[in-house]
Amino acid sequence: MNGLLASIESPGLEIILPALLLLVALFPFLLNANRNQALGLLAVPILLALGLGYLKYHSDSATHASEFRLLSATPTQAPLIPPSDPSNAYTSSQTCRACHPGEYDSWHKSFHRTMTQLANPHAVLAKWEGAELALGEAKLLLEKEGDEYWATTVGADGIKTDRQRLTMTTGSHHLQVYWMADQTGNMQHPFPFGWLIADQKWAPVEDTFLRNPHGAPVDAKWNKVCIECHAVAGKAALSMSRQGQTAKTEVAELGISCEACHGPAKEHIAYYQNPFNRYKDQGKPETAHGIVNPDTATIDHRKSAQICGQCHSYQFTPKPIDRLTKGPRFLPGGNLTAAANAIAVQPSNFTGAPPKSQAETKQFIAKHGHPHPGDVWLTDRFWPDGMVRVTGREYNGLLDTPCFQRGKMSCLSCHSMHDYHDRDDQLAPKMETNKACFQCHEDIRENLTAHTHHAADSSGSSCYNCHMPHTTYGLLSAIRSHQIDSPSVASQLKTGRVNACNLCHINQSLGWTNQHLATWYEHPPAKLADDECDVSSVLKMLLMGDAGQRAIAAWHMGWEPARQASGDNWQSGWLLRTMNDPYSAIRYIAHKSLLVDPHLAKTAFDYTAPLAKRTQQIQDAQAAWEKQLPDLTGVAQQIELLIDNRGKPIEAQAKRFETQRNNRPMTLQE
């Protein structure tokens, strides 16, 4: 709308326009009417306007009351003064929009913005209305009333025992989880089910993570956990009440917005409200008075990476109470150190046994800036050599990357917050190709096949596949490692992390890779056990590995480049077997990989169902698979695959490896 219409609020237009249209329609009758008739005709649009105004008033009052209750139940979004820089203050993304509409638009379309939202029809992705979700012997009835989302608990006896309103959402890309507030503050309690976006189905939240199936249920509160990365400058402000722990949490803004990366903008805005300053700095993109631009053209690549690292890393917080009560002390352009109350953990610097004496503990803290986190903490987050194995912690991987340590690589070498070509990975244009690496490794561009020993247009000549393989777990999937390294048999023997060669050639043994790396790159041949020379390395991981390893192995059995390199007619038998894994996340991944087989693309399987139902679904799928086995041709008759002449897993061999499985309880901390 432009001109006069733009100056009238839309609620006013909803009343005025119908009345005006009616008046125009009555105008011919008014020309021929007497006085009393004219007054009667004029009364019609007036009464219509009054009636519409009355209805609109009551509708708006109800809407405003609903919005007020929602805002009262959720973290207060207000300008905060960070203790690290009292001269600055947060102003919210809306203040950036007027001068930076393009940047605002690209940010607004990103998944960063929608990381945490108030629960309303624009945010909630789940099919909420009318859903019934089993919760033990009880069930949850989900209802939508206007713009409000409600969940009612109904006991086994049919009696409704509790009714709560949904208040916030987290996530909008792969998984969306939900929160409900307590009655005394704005503490956000987890809704027990999450929405799998690609699958368009509900799943218990505990089954959307790779977690110990025998462990205690997790009762994470948004204000205590998610606030650190899923909002800007959050202050948890926890307290105790008669009902238990509650909160009066404040955030500068929900989601990850402009000031998370650029810093609080009050000074910046005040400066550029002066026309002289705008004119003086026009055409100077490096100028960013009062804020920080993460671009490495304006700041050091290490500081640029730490802006992303404030969320995308495992950290030690020296003063946790200060963090909860006063919020983060780190500001963009600063360093993740004790002064910022956030120290990025780098386990590659302290692999091995933890300190055993008080003196050793003091030496460790003096050297690393934090206590030893403990073996269990480490193994649920990192591989034995210190490489991060869980998604969302890419900065930890970058710290151990030579391109970062000895070069000038940063997150923005490949990613872009505003110039991305798709929302999924926010990669800058053409950064999904080898051009990402050719920025520095220009010599390899002209001699690619000599370096890779694969055809130039094959997946084997992709820099990413060899140097950033999918050895990280997250979001019910395998994710590319963000620590750039090279395939190594020795590293696999030391850490249990399958090398990049075998993650593409999933039908080959470690001995096969050992031979090729020695021939092509002069790697010293490693001494291998017989099984390492005879059996597919990924298959061994699927049968013998810990839960994280099994998840990665199952994912690669459905990865298209691996199926092209290794054949695609032998994986299904092993995936059907893996769909009975005790870890629900592994069952989910195995089923997804199974669906890649065109003969089994419609296989139904509920990975969270009770054991009896799952077993029946697997048996049905097994029967369907075995019916078409005789029609298969060209089944790979390789000892590495442990399959018989029909392509079925050899039971004795499978059990031999499964009895050696690493059954250590594991919960990968995404």
ChimeraX attribute file (.defattr): number of C-alpha atoms within 10 A of each C-alpha:
attribute: neighborCount
match mode: 1-to-1
recipient: residues
	/A:1	7
	/A:2	6
	/A:3	7
	/A:4	7
	/A:5	10
	/A:6	10
	/A:7	9
	/A:8	12
	/A:9	9
	/A:10	11
	/A:11	12
	/A:12	11
	/A:13	14
	/A:14	14
	/A:15	19
	/A:16	19
	/A:17	12
	/A:18	15
	/A:19	20
	/A:20	15
	/A:21	12
	/A:22	16
	/A:23	18
	/A:24	13
	/A:25	11
	/A:26	16
	/A:27	15
	/A:28	10
	/A:29	13
	/A:30	18
	/A:31	9
	/A:32	10
	/A:33	14
	/A:34	11
	/A:35	10
	/A:36	9
	/A:37	13
	/A:38	16
	/A:39	12
	/A:40	13
	/A:41	18
	/A:42	16
	/A:43	13
	/A:44	15
	/A:45	20
	/A:46	16
	/A:47	12
	/A:48	16
	/A:49	19
	/A:50	15
	/A:51	13
	/A:52	16
	/A:53	17
	/A:54	13
	/A:55	13
	/A:56	16
	/A:57	13
	/A:58	11
	/A:59	12
	/A:60	13
	/A:61	12
	/A:62	13
	/A:63	15
	/A:64	12
	/A:65	12
	/A:66	15
	/A:67	16
	/A:68	11
	/A:69	12
	/A:70	21
	/A:71	15
	/A:72	15
	/A:73	23
	/A:74	27
	/A:75	30
	/A:76	18
	/A:77	17
	/A:78	14
	/A:79	18
	/A:80	22
	/A:81	17
	/A:82	21
	/A:83	13
	/A:84	15
	/A:85	12
	/A:86	9
	/A:87	11
	/A:88	20
	/A:89	19
	/A:90	24
	/A:91	20
	/A:92	22
	/A:93	20
	/A:94	10
	/A:95	15
	/A:96	17
	/A:97	14
	/A:98	10
	/A:99	11
	/A:100	10
	/A:101	11
	/A:102	13
	/A:103	15
	/A:104	19
	/A:105	12
	/A:106	15
	/A:107	21
	/A:108	16
	/A:109	12
	/A:110	22
	/A:111	18
	/A:112	20
	/A:113	22
	/A:114	22
	/A:115	22
	/A:116	27
	/A:117	22
	/A:118	23
	/A:119	23
	/A:120	18
	/A:121	13
	/A:122	9
	/A:123	18
	/A:124	22
	/A:125	19
	/A:126	19
	/A:127	12
	/A:128	17
	/A:129	14
	/A:130	10
	/A:131	13
	/A:132	15
	/A:133	18
	/A:134	13
	/A:135	15
	/A:136	8
	/A:137	9
	/A:138	17
	/A:139	18
	/A:140	20
	/A:141	19
	/A:142	21
	/A:143	17
	/A:144	15
	/A:145	8
	/A:146	11
	/A:147	12
	/A:148	17
	/A:149	19
	/A:150	18
	/A:151	23
	/A:152	17
	/A:153	21
	/A:154	19
	/A:155	16
	/A:156	12
	/A:157	8
	/A:158	10
	/A:159	10
	/A:160	15
	/A:161	10
	/A:162	11
	/A:163	14
	/A:164	15
	/A:165	19
	/A:166	26
	/A:167	25
	/A:168	27
	/A:169	25
	/A:170	24
	/A:171	24
	/A:172	22
	/A:173	17
	/A:174	13
	/A:175	22
	/A:176	22
	/A:177	24
	/A:178	26
	/A:179	23
	/A:180	24
	/A:181	25
	/A:182	17
	/A:183	10
	/A:184	15
	/A:185	19
	/A:186	26
	/A:187	27
	/A:188	25
	/A:189	19
	/A:190	21
	/A:191	18
	/A:192	16
	/A:193	20
	/A:194	23
	/A:195	25
	/A:196	22
	/A:197	16
	/A:198	9
	/A:199	9
	/A:200	12
	/A:201	11
	/A:202	20
	/A:203	20
	/A:204	18
	/A:205	20
	/A:206	19
	/A:207	19
	/A:208	22
	/A:209	20
	/A:210	23
	/A:211	23
	/A:212	18
	/A:213	16
	/A:214	10
	/A:215	10
	/A:216	8
	/A:217	11
	/A:218	10
	/A:219	11
	/A:220	12
	/A:221	16
	/A:222	24
	/A:223	25
	/A:224	18
	/A:225	11
	/A:226	15
	/A:227	24
	/A:228	20
	/A:229	18
	/A:230	25
	/A:231	25
	/A:232	28
	/A:233	30
	/A:234	30
	/A:235	28
	/A:236	27
	/A:237	20
	/A:238	19
	/A:239	13
	/A:240	9
	/A:241	11
	/A:242	7
	/A:243	9
	/A:244	8
	/A:245	13
	/A:246	22
	/A:247	23
	/A:248	19
	/A:249	24
	/A:250	27
	/A:251	22
	/A:252	26
	/A:253	28
	/A:254	27
	/A:255	24
	/A:256	23
	/A:257	25
	/A:258	27
	/A:259	23
	/A:260	25
	/A:261	22
	/A:262	18
	/A:263	24
	/A:264	30
	/A:265	23
	/A:266	18
	/A:267	16
	/A:268	17
	/A:269	17
	/A:270	11
	/A:271	15
	/A:272	17
	/A:273	10
	/A:274	10
	/A:275	9
	/A:276	11
	/A:277	12
	/A:278	12
	/A:279	10
	/A:280	9
	/A:281	14
	/A:282	10
	/A:283	9
	/A:284	8
	/A:285	10
	/A:286	13
	/A:287	13
	/A:288	14
	/A:289	16
	/A:290	17
	/A:291	21
	/A:292	24
	/A:293	20
	/A:294	24
	/A:295	18
	/A:296	18
	/A:297	11
	/A:298	14
	/A:299	15
	/A:300	14
	/A:301	20
	/A:302	21
	/A:303	19
	/A:304	26
	/A:305	28
	/A:306	25
	/A:307	26
	/A:308	20
	/A:309	24
	/A:310	25
	/A:311	18
	/A:312	19
	/A:313	22
	/A:314	22
	/A:315	20
	/A:316	19
	/A:317	17
	/A:318	18
	/A:319	12
	/A:320	13
	/A:321	13
	/A:322	15
	/A:323	20
	/A:324	19
	/A:325	16
	/A:326	20
	/A:327	27
	/A:328	21
	/A:329	19
	/A:330	24
	/A:331	24
	/A:332	23
	/A:333	21
	/A:334	16
	/A:335	22
	/A:336	23
	/A:337	16
	/A:338	17
	/A:339	13
	/A:340	18
	/A:341	20
	/A:342	22
	/A:343	21
	/A:344	25
	/A:345	21
	/A:346	21
	/A:347	21
	/A:348	18
	/A:349	12
	/A:350	15
	/A:351	14
	/A:352	12
	/A:353	9
	/A:354	15
	/A:355	16
	/A:356	8
	/A:357	9
	/A:358	9
	/A:359	9
	/A:360	12
	/A:361	16
	/A:362	14
	/A:363	14
	/A:364	17
	/A:365	12
	/A:366	11
	/A:367	12
	/A:368	16
	/A:369	17
	/A:370	19
	/A:371	17
	/A:372	18
	/A:373	12
	/A:374	11
	/A:375	14
	/A:376	11
	/A:377	13
	/A:378	19
	/A:379	17
	/A:380	19
	/A:381	23
	/A:382	22
	/A:383	21
	/A:384	20
	/A:385	17
	/A:386	22
	/A:387	24
	/A:388	32
	/A:389	33
	/A:390	23
	/A:391	23
	/A:392	21
	/A:393	24
	/A:394	24
	/A:395	27
	/A:396	26
	/A:397	22
	/A:398	25
	/A:399	22
	/A:400	21
	/A:401	17
	/A:402	14
	/A:403	17
	/A:404	19
	/A:405	12
	/A:406	8
	/A:407	11
	/A:408	14
	/A:409	20
	/A:410	24
	/A:411	24
	/A:412	17
	/A:413	18
	/A:414	20
	/A:415	19
	/A:416	17
	/A:417	18
	/A:418	18
	/A:419	15
	/A:420	19
	/A:421	16
	/A:422	11
	/A:423	15
	/A:424	11
	/A:425	14
	/A:426	19
	/A:427	22
	/A:428	19
	/A:429	16
	/A:430	12
	/A:431	19
	/A:432	18
	/A:433	12
	/A:434	17
	/A:435	16
	/A:436	19
	/A:437	19
	/A:438	15
	/A:439	12
	/A:440	13
	/A:441	11
	/A:442	11
	/A:443	9
	/A:444	15
	/A:445	15
	/A:446	10
	/A:447	11
	/A:448	17
	/A:449	16
	/A:450	13
	/A:451	13
	/A:452	17
	/A:453	12
	/A:454	14
	/A:455	13
	/A:456	15
	/A:457	9
	/A:458	11
	/A:459	18
	/A:460	22
	/A:461	19
	/A:462	20
	/A:463	21
	/A:464	21
	/A:465	18
	/A:466	21
	/A:467	19
	/A:468	20
	/A:469	25
	/A:470	24
	/A:471	27
	/A:472	28
	/A:473	27
	/A:474	22
	/A:475	18
	/A:476	22
	/A:477	19
	/A:478	24
	/A:479	20
	/A:480	19
	/A:481	25
	/A:482	28
	/A:483	22
	/A:484	19
	/A:485	16
	/A:486	14
	/A:487	18
	/A:488	19
	/A:489	27
	/A:490	17
	/A:491	15
	/A:492	15
	/A:493	16
	/A:494	11
	/A:495	13
	/A:496	17
	/A:497	24
	/A:498	25
	/A:499	25
	/A:500	25
	/A:501	25
	/A:502	22
	/A:503	27
	/A:504	25
	/A:505	23
	/A:506	26
	/A:507	27
	/A:508	25
	/A:509	23
	/A:510	28
	/A:511	23
	/A:512	18
	/A:513	22
	/A:514	22
	/A:515	16
	/A:516	16
	/A:517	18
	/A:518	14
	/A:519	12
	/A:520	12
	/A:521	10
	/A:522	10
	/A:523	15
	/A:524	14
	/A:525	16
	/A:526	15
	/A:527	13
	/A:528	14
	/A:529	10
	/A:530	9
	/A:531	15
	/A:532	19
	/A:533	18
	/A:534	18
	/A:535	21
	/A:536	25
	/A:537	28
	/A:538	30
	/A:539	25
	/A:540	22
	/A:541	25
	/A:542	26
	/A:543	24
	/A:544	21
	/A:545	24
	/A:546	17
	/A:547	27
	/A:548	27
	/A:549	25
	/A:550	27
	/A:551	30
	/A:552	29
	/A:553	30
	/A:554	31
	/A:555	27
	/A:556	26
	/A:557	31
	/A:558	23
	/A:559	16
	/A:560	15
	/A:561	18
	/A:562	21
	/A:563	20
	/A:564	12
	/A:565	16
	/A:566	20
	/A:567	16
	/A:568	18
	/A:569	16
	/A:570	23
	/A:571	25
	/A:572	26
	/A:573	18
	/A:574	22
	/A:575	24
	/A:576	20
	/A:577	17
	/A:578	23
	/A:579	27
	/A:580	19
	/A:581	17
	/A:582	14
	/A:583	26
	/A:584	24
	/A:585	26
	/A:586	29
	/A:587	26
	/A:588	26
	/A:589	26
	/A:590	30
	/A:591	27
	/A:592	22
	/A:593	21
	/A:594	27
	/A:595	17
	/A:596	18
	/A:597	18
	/A:598	8
	/A:599	14
	/A:600	16
	/A:601	13
	/A:602	12
	/A:603	18
	/A:604	14
	/A:605	20
	/A:606	16
	/A:607	24
	/A:608	19
	/A:609	12
	/A:610	9
	/A:611	12
	/A:612	8
	/A:613	14
	/A:614	19
	/A:615	15
	/A:616	12
	/A:617	18
	/A:618	21
	/A:619	14
	/A:620	14
	/A:621	18
	/A:622	17
	/A:623	11
	/A:624	14
	/A:625	18
	/A:626	14
	/A:627	9
	/A:628	10
	/A:629	15
	/A:630	9
	/A:631	8
	/A:632	10
	/A:633	10
	/A:634	8
	/A:635	16
	/A:636	19
	/A:637	14
	/A:638	15
	/A:639	14
	/A:640	20
	/A:641	26
	/A:642	21
	/A:643	22
	/A:644	15
	/A:645	11
	/A:646	16
	/A:647	23
	/A:648	18
	/A:649	19
	/A:650	14
	/A:651	11
	/A:652	10
	/A:653	11
	/A:654	18
	/A:655	13
	/A:656	12
	/A:657	17
	/A:658	17
	/A:659	11
	/A:660	11
	/A:661	18
	/A:662	15
	/A:663	12
	/A:664	10
	/A:665	15
	/A:666	20
	/A:667	20
	/A:668	21
	/A:669	20
	/A:670	16
